[in-house]
Structure formats: C-alpha cells, structure tokens
Amino acid sequence: MKPEYANSFAIRKVSGQDGQVLEVTLDIAYKYMETAMTVTSKGLENVATPAADPVASIVMNRQSARALRNLLIQTLGDE
C-alpha cells in the first residue's frame, strides 16, 4: 500500500574541479512494499517487493541549500 506522504529523502551533489560544491539536489520519494504475484513450482504466490515512486527533485545552489539547513536548525533546534 502506498503511503500518502513522502518518506524517503536522498541528497546528490555536484562539485567543481576544485572540490567546491556547486549545487545540491534533494530527491524525495515514496518507498513502500507492494505485493506481486509470482509463479513458482508450488503454484501462485504473493511476494512482497520493495518499490519506490519519485515525488520531486529540488535542485539548490549553495545559498539556497544553506538557507534550507538554517531553517531546519531553527525548526528542530540543535540536537
């Protein structure tokens, strides 16, 4: 069953030749288990398999990535 909210986040970064981060991409997705029917020697079986549906990819430059980080720190506090 698909969740009604995004529950998986990943970050990708692009760096220049000098190693400085040029942009950051935040990938957002639903991850869930879905049921698939398979044919085996015992007949038909239900098998749970992981699945993911992409929701969005947000590309941020250095300034917007820092702004997001600061917003998260303000919201969550220093933990």
For each residue, the residues with C-beta under 8 A, 3 or more apart:
1: 32 34
2: 30 32 53
3: 7 30 32
4:
5: 30
6: 9 28 29 30 55 56
7: 3 29 30 31
8: 28 29 30 31 52
9: 6 26 27 28 29
10: 26 27 29
11: 24 25 26 27
12: 24 25 27
13: 21 23 24 25
14: 21 22 23 24 25
15: 19 20 21 22
16: 19 20 22
17:
18:
19: 15 16
20: 15 16
21: 13 14 15 24 62 65
22: 14 15 16 61 62
23: 13 14 59 60 61 62 65
24: 11 12 13 14 21 59 60 62 65
25: 11 12 13 14 57 58 59 60
26: 9 10 11 57 58 60 68
27: 9 10 11 12 54 56 57
28: 6 8 9 54 55 56 57 58
29: 6 7 8 9 10 52 53 54 55
30: 2 3 5 6 7 8 52 53 55
31: 7 8 50 51 52
32: 1 2 3 50 51 52
33: 48 49 50 51
34: 1 48 49 50 51
35: 46 47 48 49
36: 46 47 48 49
37: 44 45 46 47
38: 44 45 47
39: 43 44 45
40: 43 44 45
41:
42: 45
43: 39 40
44: 37 38 39 40
45: 37 38 39 40 42
46: 35 36 37
47: 35 36 37 38
48: 33 34 35 36
49: 33 34 35 36
50: 31 32 33 34
51: 31 32 33 34
52: 8 29 30 31 32
53: 2 29 30
54: 27 28 29 57
55: 6 28 29 30
56: 6 27 28
57: 25 26 27 28 54
58: 25 26 28
59: 23 24 25
60: 23 24 25 26 64 65 68
61: 22 23 64 65
62: 21 22 23 24 65 66
63: 66 67
64: 60 61 67 68
65: 21 23 24 60 61 62 68 69
66: 62 63 69 70
67: 63 64 70 71
68: 26 60 64 65 71 72
69: 65 66 72 73
70: 66 67 73 74
71: 67 68 74 75
72: 68 69 75 76
73: 69 70 76 77 78
74: 70 71 77
75: 71 72
76: 72 73 79
77: 73 74
78: 73
79: 76
